[in-house]
Amino acid sequence: MYLGKVIGRVVSTIKDQGLDGRTLLLVRRVPNGPVVVAVDAVGAGAGETVYVCRGREASFAFKPADVPTEASVVAIVDTVAWGDRPMALQEDSTDSGPAGGPDADKKDEL
Amino acid sequence: MIIARVVGNVVATQKHKAHEGKKILLIQPLDLQNQPMGDTIVALDAVDAGVGDRVLAVQEGFAAMTSVGHTESPIDAAVIGVVDLVELA
């Protein structure tokens, strides 16, 4: 899985029956990764930080329904803590997190 | 399997039920010099690893699901060991 930010959604009328009633979300891997279309399993919306499951396992989020997907949003992330300290998930946050952490250069963009 | 460093704990209230009761870790893959390599990964914890630990992780569904005891669930990565030592020949 990986962390991502929901940046939009996709509407499709003509699609596989297995996708009927499902929400298709556009998710960018944070901080500046590729964008994928992922089927929502948890009710996520635009602007939220989530994590995405990839591969065949993604379709297991909807069992017993058979949903033809290779990417699913399986959780809405509240916080990511580095040790005891919460990491900022919003770009406009002033929480700078721990200096010099393994991913210190990425935190501001999460 | 890959060697990675645990760099964070992910907290999510709203999540798939297969992830409930499991620790969710943010891990950073490492190269053989222990330098960060590539993007971070979200993995479920099967061995009670913590931030700072160097760990063994799988990025394949069957292995990940088996390690945390949930088959047919949306899990594609798991931490399955804590590395004590890496010996290069």
N, CA and C atoms of all chains as a GROMACS GRO file, in nm:
protein
  597
    1MET      N    1   0.084  -0.119   0.000
    1MET     CA    2   0.000   0.000   0.000
    1MET      C    3   0.088   0.125   0.000
    2TYR      N    4   0.029   0.237  -0.031
    2TYR     CA    5   0.105   0.362  -0.022
    2TYR      C    6   0.011   0.476   0.011
    3LEU      N    7   0.071   0.584   0.066
    3LEU     CA    8  -0.008   0.701   0.101
    3LEU      C    9  -0.041   0.781  -0.024
    4GLY      N   10  -0.162   0.835  -0.027
    4GLY     CA   11  -0.202   0.917  -0.141
    4GLY      C   12  -0.298   1.026  -0.098
    5LYS      N   13  -0.319   1.119  -0.187
    5LYS     CA   14  -0.416   1.225  -0.162
    5LYS      C   15  -0.523   1.219  -0.270
    6VAL      N   16  -0.649   1.224  -0.227
    6VAL     CA   17  -0.758   1.220  -0.324
    6VAL      C   18  -0.766   1.357  -0.391
    7ILE      N   19  -0.750   1.360  -0.522
    7ILE     CA   20  -0.749   1.488  -0.593
    7ILE      C   21  -0.870   1.503  -0.685
    8GLY      N   22  -0.957   1.404  -0.687
    8GLY     CA   23  -1.076   1.418  -0.773
    8GLY      C   24  -1.146   1.285  -0.788
    9ARG      N   25  -1.243   1.282  -0.878
    9ARG     CA   26  -1.310   1.156  -0.904
    9ARG      C   27  -1.339   1.142  -1.052
   10VAL      N   28  -1.371   1.021  -1.092
   10VAL     CA   29  -1.400   0.992  -1.232
   10VAL      C   30  -1.542   0.941  -1.240
   11VAL      N   31  -1.618   0.996  -1.335
   11VAL     CA   32  -1.755   0.949  -1.356
   11VAL      C   33  -1.759   0.873  -1.487
   12SER      N   34  -1.814   0.753  -1.482
   12SER     CA   35  -1.824   0.670  -1.602
   12SER      C   36  -1.962   0.606  -1.606
   13THR      N   37  -2.032   0.622  -1.715
   13THR     CA   38  -2.166   0.565  -1.726
   13THR      C   39  -2.160   0.424  -1.784
   14ILE      N   40  -2.086   0.410  -1.889
   14ILE     CA   41  -2.074   0.277  -1.951
   14ILE      C   42  -1.950   0.210  -1.894
   15LYS      N   43  -1.973   0.107  -1.813
   15LYS     CA   44  -1.860   0.042  -1.746
   15LYS      C   45  -1.899  -0.100  -1.710
   16ASP      N   46  -1.802  -0.176  -1.666
   16ASP     CA   47  -1.826  -0.313  -1.622
   16ASP      C   48  -1.931  -0.313  -1.510
   17GLN      N   49  -2.019  -0.413  -1.513
   17GLN     CA   50  -2.125  -0.420  -1.411
   17GLN      C   51  -2.069  -0.423  -1.269
   18GLY      N   52  -1.952  -0.482  -1.255
   18GLY     CA   53  -1.891  -0.491  -1.123
   18GLY      C   54  -1.856  -0.356  -1.063
   19LEU      N   55  -1.849  -0.255  -1.149
   19LEU     CA   56  -1.816  -0.120  -1.101
   19LEU      C   57  -1.940  -0.036  -1.073
   20ASP      N   58  -2.060  -0.092  -1.101
   20ASP     CA   59  -2.182  -0.018  -1.077
   20ASP      C   60  -2.194   0.021  -0.931
   21GLY      N   61  -2.225   0.148  -0.906
   21GLY     CA   62  -2.244   0.194  -0.769
   21GLY      C   63  -2.115   0.223  -0.694
   22ARG      N   64  -2.003   0.202  -0.759
   22ARG     CA   65  -1.873   0.228  -0.693
   22ARG      C   66  -1.826   0.368  -0.728
   23THR      N   67  -1.752   0.427  -0.636
   23THR     CA   68  -1.695   0.559  -0.660
   23THR      C   69  -1.552   0.541  -0.709
   24LEU      N   70  -1.523   0.608  -0.820
   24LEU     CA   71  -1.388   0.603  -0.875
   24LEU      C   72  -1.315   0.731  -0.835
   25LEU      N   73  -1.208   0.718  -0.761
   25LEU     CA   74  -1.134   0.833  -0.711
   25LEU      C   75  -1.002   0.847  -0.784
   26LEU      N   76  -0.962   0.973  -0.805
   26LEU     CA   77  -0.828   1.002  -0.857
   26LEU      C   78  -0.737   1.024  -0.738
   27VAL      N   79  -0.634   0.943  -0.726
   27VAL     CA   80  -0.545   0.951  -0.610
   27VAL      C   81  -0.402   0.972  -0.656
   28ARG      N   82  -0.340   1.078  -0.603
   28ARG     CA   83  -0.198   1.102  -0.633
   28ARG      C   84  -0.114   1.045  -0.519
   29ARG      N   85  -0.016   0.965  -0.555
   29ARG     CA   86   0.076   0.915  -0.453
   29ARG      C   87   0.154   1.034  -0.397
   30VAL      N   88   0.162   1.043  -0.263
   30VAL     CA   89   0.233   1.157  -0.205
   30VAL      C   90   0.382   1.128  -0.196
   31PRO      N   91   0.467   1.231  -0.212
   31PRO     CA   92   0.428   1.369  -0.229
   31PRO      C   93   0.395   1.406  -0.374
   32ASN      N   94   0.469   1.355  -0.468
   32ASN     CA   95   0.448   1.399  -0.607
   32ASN      C   96   0.454   1.282  -0.703
   33GLY      N   97   0.388   1.173  -0.666
   33GLY     CA   98   0.394   1.053  -0.748
   33GLY      C   99   0.288   1.053  -0.857
   34PRO      N  100   0.271   0.936  -0.920
   34PRO     CA  101   0.173   0.924  -1.027
   34PRO      C  102   0.030   0.924  -0.973
   35VAL      N  103  -0.063   0.951  -1.061
   35VAL     CA  104  -0.205   0.951  -1.026
   35VAL      C  105  -0.267   0.821  -1.078
   36VAL      N  106  -0.345   0.755  -0.993
   36VAL     CA  107  -0.418   0.638  -1.038
   36VAL      C  108  -0.568   0.658  -1.011
   37VAL      N  109  -0.648   0.582  -1.085
   37VAL     CA  110  -0.791   0.576  -1.057
   37VAL      C  111  -0.812   0.456  -0.965
   38ALA      N  112  -0.865   0.481  -0.846
   38ALA     CA  113  -0.884   0.375  -0.747
   38ALA      C  114  -1.030   0.369  -0.707
   39VAL      N  115  -1.081   0.248  -0.686
   39VAL     CA  116  -1.218   0.231  -0.641
   39VAL      C  117  -1.223   0.252  -0.490
   40ASP      N  118  -1.321   0.330  -0.445
   40ASP     CA  119  -1.329   0.367  -0.304
   40ASP      C  120  -1.398   0.257  -0.223
   41ALA      N  121  -1.335   0.214  -0.114
   41ALA     CA  122  -1.394   0.112  -0.026
   41ALA      C  123  -1.434   0.168   0.110
   42VAL      N  124  -1.404   0.296   0.136
   42VAL     CA  125  -1.426   0.350   0.271
   42VAL      C  126  -1.500   0.483   0.276
   43GLY      N  127  -1.542   0.537   0.164
   43GLY     CA  128  -1.614   0.664   0.166
   43GLY      C  129  -1.523   0.785   0.170
   44ALA      N  130  -1.409   0.778   0.105
   44ALA     CA  131  -1.315   0.891   0.103
   44ALA      C  132  -1.362   0.996   0.002
   45GLY      N  133  -1.312   1.119   0.022
   45GLY     CA  134  -1.348   1.229  -0.067
   45GLY      C  135  -1.229   1.317  -0.098
   46ALA      N  136  -1.252   1.415  -0.183
   46ALA     CA  137  -1.146   1.503  -0.231
   46ALA      C  138  -1.072   1.570  -0.115
   47GLY      N  139  -0.941   1.575  -0.126
   47GLY     CA  140  -0.858   1.643  -0.028
   47GLY      C  141  -0.812   1.554   0.086
   48GLU      N  142  -0.870   1.435   0.098
   48GLU     CA  143  -0.833   1.349   0.210
   48GLU      C  144  -0.708   1.268   0.179
   49THR      N  145  -0.629   1.245   0.285
   49THR     CA  146  -0.514   1.157   0.273
   49THR      C  147  -0.562   1.014   0.299
   50VAL      N  148  -0.523   0.925   0.213
   50VAL     CA  149  -0.571   0.787   0.220
   50VAL      C  150  -0.453   0.693   0.197
   51TYR      N  151  -0.478   0.563   0.211
   51TYR     CA  152  -0.380   0.473   0.152
   51TYR      C  153  -0.447   0.376   0.057
   52VAL      N  154  -0.368   0.341  -0.043
   52VAL     CA  155  -0.419   0.268  -0.158
   52VAL      C  156  -0.358   0.129  -0.161
   53CYS      N  157  -0.442   0.029  -0.184
   53CYS     CA  158  -0.395  -0.108  -0.203
   53CYS      C  159  -0.388  -0.135  -0.352
   54ARG      N  160  -0.279  -0.194  -0.399
   54ARG     CA  161  -0.261  -0.220  -0.541
   54ARG      C  162  -0.263  -0.369  -0.570
   55GLY      N  163  -0.292  -0.400  -0.696
   55GLY     CA  164  -0.283  -0.536  -0.742
   55GLY      C  165  -0.413  -0.613  -0.725
   56ARG      N  166  -0.405  -0.745  -0.739
   56ARG     CA  167  -0.523  -0.830  -0.730
   56ARG      C  168  -0.591  -0.815  -0.594
   57GLU      N  169  -0.508  -0.791  -0.491
   57GLU     CA  170  -0.561  -0.776  -0.356
   57GLU      C  171  -0.660  -0.661  -0.346
   58ALA      N  172  -0.646  -0.563  -0.434
   58ALA     CA  173  -0.734  -0.446  -0.428
   58ALA      C  174  -0.881  -0.487  -0.442
   59SER      N  175  -0.907  -0.587  -0.525
   59SER     CA  176  -1.046  -0.628  -0.546
   59SER      C  177  -1.102  -0.702  -0.424
   60PHE      N  178  -1.015  -0.752  -0.335
   60PHE     CA  179  -1.063  -0.822  -0.216
   60PHE      C  180  -1.130  -0.726  -0.117
   61ALA      N  181  -1.111  -0.598  -0.135
   61ALA     CA  182  -1.175  -0.500  -0.045
   61ALA      C  183  -1.326  -0.508  -0.054
   62PHE      N  184  -1.377  -0.561  -0.164
   62PHE     CA  185  -1.522  -0.559  -0.188
   62PHE      C  186  -1.586  -0.696  -0.176
   63LYS      N  187  -1.511  -0.794  -0.130
   63LYS     CA  188  -1.567  -0.929  -0.114
   63LYS      C  189  -1.694  -0.924  -0.030
   64PRO      N  190  -1.797  -1.001  -0.062
   64PRO     CA  191  -1.800  -1.105  -0.164
   64PRO      C  192  -1.828  -1.056  -0.306
   65ALA      N  193  -1.846  -0.924  -0.324
   65ALA     CA  194  -1.869  -0.875  -0.459
   65ALA      C  195  -1.740  -0.886  -0.542
   66ASP      N  196  -1.757  -0.909  -0.671
   66ASP     CA  197  -1.641  -0.914  -0.761
   66ASP      C  198  -1.628  -0.781  -0.832
   67VAL      N  199  -1.530  -0.704  -0.791
   67VAL     CA  200  -1.509  -0.572  -0.850
   67VAL      C  201  -1.378  -0.575  -0.929
   68PRO      N  202  -1.384  -0.548  -1.059
   68PRO     CA  203  -1.262  -0.554  -1.139
   68PRO      C  204  -1.176  -0.430  -1.120
   69THR      N  205  -1.091  -0.432  -1.021
   69THR     CA  206  -1.003  -0.317  -0.997
   69THR      C  207  -0.863  -0.363  -0.961
   70GLU      N  208  -0.766  -0.280  -0.992
   70GLU     CA  209  -0.628  -0.307  -0.953
   70GLU      C  210  -0.578  -0.204  -0.853
   71ALA      N  211  -0.669  -0.114  -0.809
   71ALA     CA  212  -0.632  -0.016  -0.706
   71ALA      C  213  -0.757   0.019  -0.626
   72SER      N  214  -0.746   0.014  -0.495
   72SER     CA  215  -0.858   0.049  -0.409
   72SER      C  216  -0.812   0.139  -0.295
   73VAL      N  217  -0.899   0.234  -0.258
   73VAL     CA  218  -0.874   0.314  -0.138
   73VAL      C  219  -0.929   0.235  -0.021
   74VAL      N  220  -0.840   0.192   0.071
   74VAL     CA  221  -0.883   0.102   0.179
   74VAL      C  222  -0.883   0.168   0.316
   75ALA      N  223  -0.835   0.292   0.329
   75ALA     CA  224  -0.840   0.361   0.459
   75ALA      C  225  -0.825   0.511   0.439
   76ILE      N  226  -0.888   0.586   0.530
   76ILE     CA  227  -0.868   0.731   0.536
   76ILE      C  228  -0.771   0.757   0.651
   77VAL      N  229  -0.661   0.823   0.620
   77VAL     CA  230  -0.555   0.841   0.719
   77VAL      C  231  -0.584   0.963   0.805
   78ASP      N  232  -0.582   0.943   0.939
   78ASP     CA  233  -0.598   1.055   1.032
   78ASP      C  234  -0.464   1.125   1.054
   79THR      N  235  -0.366   1.048   1.096
   79THR     CA  236  -0.233   1.104   1.121
   79THR      C  237  -0.126   1.001   1.084
   80VAL      N  238  -0.006   1.050   1.061
   80VAL     CA  239   0.111   0.964   1.050
   80VAL      C  240   0.208   1.013   1.156
   81ALA      N  241   0.241   0.928   1.252
   81ALA     CA  242   0.327   0.970   1.362
   81ALA      C  243   0.469   0.920   1.338
   82TRP      N  244   0.564   1.010   1.354
   82TRP     CA  245   0.705   0.975   1.345
   82TRP      C  246   0.755   0.964   1.487
   83GLY      N  247   0.766   0.847   1.539
   83GLY     CA  248   0.796   0.834   1.680
   83GLY      C  249   0.676   0.883   1.759
   84ASP      N  250   0.695   0.978   1.848
   84ASP     CA  251   0.585   1.028   1.929
   84ASP      C  252   0.515   1.147   1.865
   85ARG      N  253   0.572   1.197   1.755
   85ARG     CA  254   0.520   1.324   1.701
   85ARG      C  255   0.435   1.302   1.578
   86PRO      N  256   0.320   1.366   1.573
   86PRO     CA  257   0.237   1.354   1.455
   86PRO      C  258   0.297   1.430   1.337
   87MET      N  259   0.283   1.376   1.220
   87MET     CA  260   0.333   1.442   1.100
   87MET      C  261   0.219   1.520   1.035
   88ALA      N  262   0.252   1.635   0.984
   88ALA     CA  263   0.150   1.716   0.918
   88ALA      C  264   0.099   1.646   0.792
   89LEU      N  265  -0.031   1.643   0.778
   89LEU     CA  266  -0.088   1.585   0.657
   89LEU      C  267  -0.140   1.692   0.561
   90GLN      N  268  -0.150   1.813   0.611
   90GLN     CA  269  -0.200   1.920   0.525
   90GLN      C  270  -0.083   2.009   0.483
   91GLU      N  271  -0.089   2.057   0.361
   91GLU     CA  272   0.021   2.137   0.308
   91GLU      C  273   0.037   2.269   0.382
   92ASP      N  274  -0.074   2.323   0.435
   92ASP     CA  275  -0.065   2.454   0.497
   92ASP      C  276  -0.036   2.445   0.646
   93SER      N  277  -0.013   2.324   0.696
   93SER     CA  278   0.014   2.309   0.838
   93SER      C  279   0.149   2.367   0.873
   94THR      N  280   0.160   2.418   0.996
   94THR     CA  281   0.288   2.473   1.039
   94THR      C  282   0.371   2.370   1.115
   95ASP      N  283   0.314   2.254   1.141
   95ASP     CA  284   0.388   2.148   1.211
   95ASP      C  285   0.500   2.099   1.120
   96SER      N  286   0.623   2.121   1.164
   96SER     CA  287   0.734   2.086   1.076
   96SER      C  288   0.782   1.944   1.097
   97GLY      N  289   0.735   1.876   1.203
   97GLY     CA  290   0.778   1.739   1.225
   97GLY      C  291   0.923   1.735   1.268
   98PRO      N  292   0.977   1.615   1.288
   98PRO     CA  293   1.114   1.604   1.334
   98PRO      C  294   1.213   1.644   1.224
   99ALA      N  295   1.309   1.725   1.260
   99ALA     CA  296   1.409   1.763   1.161
   99ALA      C  297   1.502   1.646   1.134
  100GLY      N  298   1.539   1.630   1.012
  100GLY     CA  299   1.638   1.530   0.977
  100GLY      C  300   1.589   1.388   0.981
  101GLY      N  301   1.457   1.366   0.985
  101GLY     CA  302   1.403   1.231   0.980
  101GLY      C  303   1.431   1.169   0.845
  102PRO      N  304   1.407   1.038   0.834
  102PRO     CA  305   1.437   0.970   0.708
  102PRO      C  306   1.369   1.034   0.588
  103ASP      N  307   1.251   1.090   0.611
  103ASP     CA  308   1.177   1.148   0.500
  103ASP      C  309   1.150   1.296   0.522
  104ALA      N  310   1.241   1.360   0.593
  104ALA     CA  311   1.216   1.498   0.633
  104ALA      C  312   1.189   1.588   0.513
  105ASP      N  313   1.246   1.552   0.400
  105ASP     CA  314   1.228   1.638   0.283
  105ASP      C  315   1.091   1.622   0.220
  106LYS      N  316   1.015   1.520   0.260
  106LYS     CA  317   0.887   1.495   0.196
  106LYS      C  318   0.769   1.542   0.279
  107LYS      N  319   0.791   1.569   0.407
  107LYS     CA  320   0.678   1.583   0.496
  107LYS      C  321   0.586   1.699   0.462
  108ASP      N  322   0.645   1.808   0.412
  108ASP     CA  323   0.563   1.926   0.389
  108ASP      C  324   0.462   1.904   0.277
  109GLU      N  325   0.488   1.807   0.195
  109GLU     CA  326   0.399   1.791   0.081
  109GLU      C  327   0.295   1.685   0.104
  110LEU      N  328   0.299   1.620   0.219
  110LEU     CA  329   0.200   1.516   0.246
  110LEU      C  330   0.063   1.577   0.273
  111MET      N  331   1.113  -1.013  -0.104
  111MET     CA  332   1.118  -0.939   0.022
  111MET      C  333   1.219  -0.826   0.011
  112ILE      N  334   1.197  -0.724   0.088
  112ILE     CA  335   1.288  -0.611   0.089
  112ILE      C  336   1.327  -0.577   0.233
  113ILE      N  337   1.437  -0.505   0.245
  113ILE     CA  338   1.478  -0.452   0.375
  113ILE      C  339   1.436  -0.306   0.379
  114ALA      N  340   1.375  -0.267   0.490
  114ALA     CA  341   1.323  -0.130   0.500
  114ALA      C  342   1.338  -0.080   0.643
  115ARG      N  343   1.324   0.050   0.658
  115ARG     CA  344   1.326   0.113   0.790
  115ARG      C  345   1.184   0.159   0.822
  116VAL      N  346   1.139   0.130   0.943
  116VAL     CA  347   1.007   0.182   0.984
  116VAL      C  348   1.024   0.330   1.017
  117VAL      N  349   0.950   0.415   0.946
  117VAL     CA  350   0.965   0.559   0.967
  117VAL      C  351   0.840   0.624   1.026
  118GLY      N  352   0.732   0.551   1.039
  118GLY     CA  353   0.613   0.614   1.098
  118GLY      C  354   0.503   0.516   1.127
  119ASN      N  355   0.411   0.561   1.212
  119ASN     CA  356   0.288   0.487   1.240
  119ASN      C  357   0.174   0.560   1.171
  120VAL      N  358   0.093   0.486   1.098
  120VAL     CA  359  -0.022   0.545   1.029
  120VAL      C  360  -0.146   0.518   1.112
  121VAL      N  361  -0.223   0.623   1.141
  121VAL     CA  362  -0.347   0.609   1.216
  121VAL      C  363  -0.463   0.638   1.123
  122ALA      N  364  -0.555   0.543   1.114
  122ALA     CA  365  -0.672   0.560   1.028
  122ALA      C  366  -0.794   0.505   1.102
  123THR      N  367  -0.891   0.590   1.125
  123THR     CA  368  -1.013   0.546   1.194
  123THR      C  369  -1.102   0.469   1.098
  124GLN      N  370  -1.119   0.526   0.981
  124GLN     CA  371  -1.207   0.466   0.882
  124GLN      C  372  -1.123   0.382   0.788
  125LYS      N  373  -1.136   0.251   0.800
  125LYS     CA  374  -1.053   0.164   0.717
  125LYS      C  375  -1.124   0.032   0.695
  126HIS      N  376  -1.069  -0.046   0.603
  126HIS     CA  377  -1.127  -0.176   0.575
  126HIS      C  378  -1.118  -0.263   0.700
  127LYS      N  379  -1.218  -0.347   0.721
  127LYS     CA  380  -1.224  -0.423   0.847
  127LYS      C  381  -1.107  -0.520   0.863
  128ALA      N  382  -1.048  -0.562   0.753
  128ALA     CA  383  -0.933  -0.651   0.762
  128ALA      C  384  -0.812  -0.581   0.822
  129HIS      N  385  -0.813  -0.448   0.823
  129HIS     CA  386  -0.700  -0.373   0.877
  129HIS      C  387  -0.722  -0.335   1.023
  130GLU      N  388  -0.841  -0.362   1.074
  130GLU     CA  389  -0.872  -0.323   1.212
  130GLU      C  390  -0.791  -0.408   1.311
  131GLY      N  391  -0.742  -0.343   1.415
  131GLY     CA  392  -0.666  -0.414   1.517
  131GLY      C  393  -0.522  -0.444   1.478
  132LYS      N  394  -0.482  -0.397   1.360
  132LYS     CA  395  -0.344  -0.417   1.316
  132LYS      C  396  -0.270  -0.284   1.322
  133LYS      N  397  -0.141  -0.293   1.352
  133LYS     CA  398  -0.060  -0.172   1.345
  133LYS      C  399  -0.026  -0.146   1.199
  134ILE      N  400  -0.038  -0.021   1.158
  134ILE     CA  401  -0.009   0.016   1.020
  134ILE      C  402   0.117   0.100   1.019
  135LEU      N  403   0.217   0.054   0.947
  135LEU     CA  404   0.348   0.118   0.950
  135LEU      C  405   0.380   0.184   0.816
  136LEU      N  406   0.449   0.296   0.825
  136LEU     CA  407   0.506   0.358   0.706
  136LEU      C  408   0.652   0.316   0.702
  137ILE      N  409   0.692   0.251   0.594
  137ILE     CA  410   0.830   0.201   0.587
  137ILE      C  411   0.901   0.260   0.466
  138GLN      N  412   1.031   0.277   0.482
  138GLN     CA  413   1.116   0.332   0.375
  138GLN      C  414   1.212   0.223   0.329
  139PRO      N  415   1.200   0.175   0.206
  139PRO     CA  416   1.296   0.075   0.157
  139PRO      C  417   1.439   0.128   0.164
  140LEU      N  418   1.533   0.037   0.194
  140LEU     CA  419   1.674   0.074   0.207
  140LEU      C  420   1.757  -0.001   0.104
  141ASP      N  421   1.870   0.061   0.066
  141ASP     CA  422   1.965  -0.014  -0.016
  141ASP      C  423   2.064  -0.085   0.078
  142LEU      N  424   2.166  -0.148   0.020
  142LEU     CA  425   2.258  -0.226   0.102
  142LEU      C  426   2.349  -0.139   0.188
  143GLN      N  427   2.350  -0.010   0.160
  143GLN     CA  428   2.426   0.083   0.246
  143GLN      C  429   2.334   0.148   0.350
  144ASN      N  430   2.213   0.094   0.362
  144ASN     CA  431   2.114   0.148   0.455
  144ASN      C  432   2.068   0.288   0.419
  145GLN      N  433   2.082   0.324   0.293
  145GLN     CA  434   2.033   0.455   0.250
  145GLN      C  435   1.891   0.439   0.194
  146PRO      N  436   1.807   0.540   0.215
  146PRO     CA  437   1.669   0.534   0.163
  146PRO      C  438   1.670   0.513   0.012
  147MET      N  439   1.580   0.428  -0.035
  147MET     CA  440   1.574   0.395  -0.177
  147MET      C  441   1.427   0.395  -0.220
  148GLY      N  442   1.389   0.488  -0.302
  148GLY     CA  443   1.253   0.488  -0.354
  148GLY      C  444   1.152   0.546  -0.256
  149ASP      N  445   1.025   0.524  -0.288
  149ASP     CA  446   0.916   0.585  -0.212
  149ASP      C  447   0.878   0.501  -0.090
  150THR      N  448   0.815   0.568   0.007
  150THR     CA  449   0.769   0.497   0.126
  150THR      C  450   0.650   0.407   0.092
  151ILE      N  451   0.629   0.307   0.178
  151ILE     CA  452   0.524   0.207   0.158
  151ILE      C  453   0.443   0.197   0.287
  152VAL      N  454   0.313   0.177   0.274
  152VAL     CA  455   0.229   0.151   0.390
  152VAL      C  456   0.215  -0.001   0.403
  153ALA      N  457   0.252  -0.056   0.518
  153ALA     CA  458   0.249  -0.202   0.537
  153ALA      C  459   0.184  -0.236   0.670
  154LEU      N  460   0.111  -0.346   0.675
  154LEU     CA  461   0.058  -0.394   0.802
  154LEU      C  462   0.169  -0.467   0.877
  155ASP      N  463   0.162  -0.458   1.009
  155ASP     CA  464   0.267  -0.514   1.093
  155ASP      C  465   0.228  -0.653   1.142
  156ALA      N  466   0.316  -0.751   1.116
  156ALA     CA  467   0.290  -0.888   1.162
  156ALA      C  468   0.383  -0.929   1.276
  157VAL      N  469   0.478  -0.842   1.313
  157VAL     CA  470   0.579  -0.884   1.410
  157VAL      C  471   0.600  -0.784   1.523
  158ASP      N  472   0.513  -0.686   1.536
  158ASP     CA  473   0.525  -0.582   1.639
  158ASP      C  474   0.655  -0.503   1.626
  159ALA      N  475   0.681  -0.458   1.506
  159ALA     CA  476   0.796  -0.370   1.481
  159ALA      C  477   0.759  -0.227   1.520
  160GLY      N  478   0.862  -0.143   1.538
  160GLY     CA  479   0.836  -0.005   1.577
  160GLY      C  480   0.921   0.092   1.497
  161VAL      N  481   0.892   0.220   1.516
  161VAL     CA  482   0.965   0.324   1.444
  161VAL      C  483   1.114   0.312   1.473
  162GLY      N  484   1.195   0.316   1.366
  162GLY     CA  485   1.339   0.306   1.379
  162GLY      C  486   1.392   0.168   1.349
  163ASP      N  487   1.306   0.065   1.360
  163ASP     CA  488   1.352  -0.072   1.335
  163ASP      C  489   1.384  -0.092   1.187
  164ARG      N  490   1.485  -0.174   1.163
  164ARG     CA  491   1.512  -0.220   1.026
  164ARG      C  492   1.439  -0.353   1.010
  165VAL      N  493   1.359  -0.364   0.909
  165VAL     CA  494   1.267  -0.477   0.900
  165VAL      C  495   1.272  -0.544   0.763
  166LEU      N  496   1.214  -0.663   0.761
  166LEU     CA  497   1.196  -0.740   0.639
  166LEU      C  498   1.049  -0.723   0.600
  167ALA      N  499   1.025  -0.687   0.476
  167ALA     CA  500   0.887  -0.662   0.434
  167ALA      C  501   0.857  -0.734   0.304
  168VAL      N  502   0.732  -0.774   0.288
  168VAL     CA  503   0.687  -0.836   0.163
  168VAL      C  504   0.594  -0.739   0.091
  169GLN      N  505   0.598  -0.744  -0.041
  169GLN     CA  506   0.512  -0.658  -0.123
  169GLN      C  507   0.432  -0.744  -0.220
  170GLU      N  508   0.386  -0.854  -0.171
  170GLU     CA  509   0.307  -0.943  -0.256
  170GLU      C  510   0.187  -0.986  -0.173
  171GLY      N  511   0.072  -0.990  -0.235
  171GLY     CA  512  -0.051  -1.007  -0.161
  171GLY      C  513  -0.061  -1.134  -0.079
  172PHE      N  514  -0.030  -1.248  -0.138
  172PHE     CA  515  -0.051  -1.373  -0.066
  172PHE      C  516   0.036  -1.377   0.059
  173ALA      N  517   0.163  -1.339   0.043
  173ALA     CA  518   0.254  -1.340   0.157
  173ALA      C  519   0.206  -1.242   0.264
  174ALA      N  520   0.164  -1.125   0.221
  174ALA     CA  521   0.122  -1.022   0.317
  174ALA      C  522  -0.004  -1.067   0.391
  175MET      N  523  -0.100  -1.120   0.317
  175MET     CA  524  -0.227  -1.163   0.379
  175MET      C  525  -0.204  -1.278   0.475
  176THR      N  526  -0.120  -1.373   0.435
  176THR     CA  527  -0.093  -1.488   0.520
  176THR      C  528  -0.026  -1.445   0.650
  177SER      N  529   0.066  -1.350   0.640
  177SER     CA  530   0.143  -1.310   0.759
  177SER      C  531   0.055  -1.244   0.864
  178VAL      N  532  -0.047  -1.171   0.821
  178VAL     CA  533  -0.134  -1.106   0.920
  178VAL      C  534  -0.261  -1.186   0.947
  179GLY      N  535  -0.273  -1.301   0.884
  179GLY     CA  536  -0.383  -1.391   0.915
  179GLY      C  537  -0.516  -1.358   0.851
  180HIS      N  538  -0.515  -1.281   0.744
  180HIS     CA  539  -0.639  -1.251   0.672
  180HIS      C  540  -0.623  -1.289   0.526
  181THR      N  541  -0.687  -1.396   0.485
  181THR     CA  542  -0.683  -1.426   0.342
  181THR      C  543  -0.797  -1.351   0.273
  182GLU      N  544  -0.783  -1.330   0.145
  182GLU     CA  545  -0.883  -1.259   0.066
  182GLU      C  546  -0.918  -1.124   0.127
  183SER      N  547  -0.815  -1.048   0.161
  183SER     CA  548  -0.838  -0.914   0.212
  183SER      C  549  -0.745  -0.817   0.138
  184PRO      N  550  -0.780  -0.689   0.137
  184PRO     CA  551  -0.701  -0.593   0.058
  184PRO      C  552  -0.572  -0.552   0.128
  185ILE      N  553  -0.477  -0.642   0.130
  185ILE     CA  554  -0.347  -0.618   0.194
  185ILE      C  555  -0.240  -0.657   0.092
  186ASP      N  556  -0.157  -0.562   0.052
  186ASP     CA  557  -0.054  -0.596  -0.046
  186ASP      C  558   0.088  -0.577   0.008
  187ALA      N  559   0.101  -0.542   0.137
  187ALA     CA  560   0.235  -0.527   0.194
  187ALA      C  561   0.228  -0.553   0.343
  188ALA      N  562   0.332  -0.618   0.396
  188ALA     CA  563   0.336  -0.645   0.540
  188ALA      C  564   0.481  -0.650   0.586
  189VAL      N  565   0.499  -0.614   0.714
  189VAL     CA  566   0.629  -0.628   0.778
  189VAL      C  567   0.630  -0.764   0.846
  190ILE      N  568   0.723  -0.850   0.804
  190ILE     CA  569   0.720  -0.989   0.851
  190ILE      C  570   0.844  -1.027   0.930
  191GLY      N  571   0.933  -0.933   0.956
  191GLY     CA  572   1.050  -0.966   1.037
  191GLY      C  573   1.126  -0.841   1.077
  192VAL      N  574   1.198  -0.851   1.188
  192VAL     CA  575   1.287  -0.743   1.230
  192VAL      C  576   1.429  -0.790   1.203
  193VAL      N  577   1.504  -0.711   1.129
  193VAL     CA  578   1.639  -0.751   1.089
  193VAL      C  579   1.736  -0.728   1.204
  194ASP      N  580   1.809  -0.834   1.242
  194ASP     CA  581   1.912  -0.819   1.343
  194ASP      C  582   2.044  -0.780   1.277
  195LEU      N  583   2.074  -0.846   1.166
  195LEU     CA  584   2.206  -0.833   1.106
  195LEU      C  585   2.196  -0.866   0.958
  196VAL      N  586   2.268  -0.791   0.877
  196VAL     CA  587   2.283  -0.825   0.736
  196VAL      C  588   2.431  -0.846   0.713
  197GLU      N  589   2.468  -0.965   0.668
  197GLU     CA  590   2.609  -0.995   0.647
  197GLU      C  591   2.635  -1.006   0.498
  198LEU      N  592   2.721  -0.920   0.447
  198LEU     CA  593   2.754  -0.924   0.305
  198LEU      C  594   2.880  -1.008   0.285
  199ALA      N  595   2.875  -1.098   0.187
  199ALA     CA  596   2.991  -1.185   0.161
  199ALA      C  597   3.102  -1.104   0.094
   0.00000   0.00000   0.00000
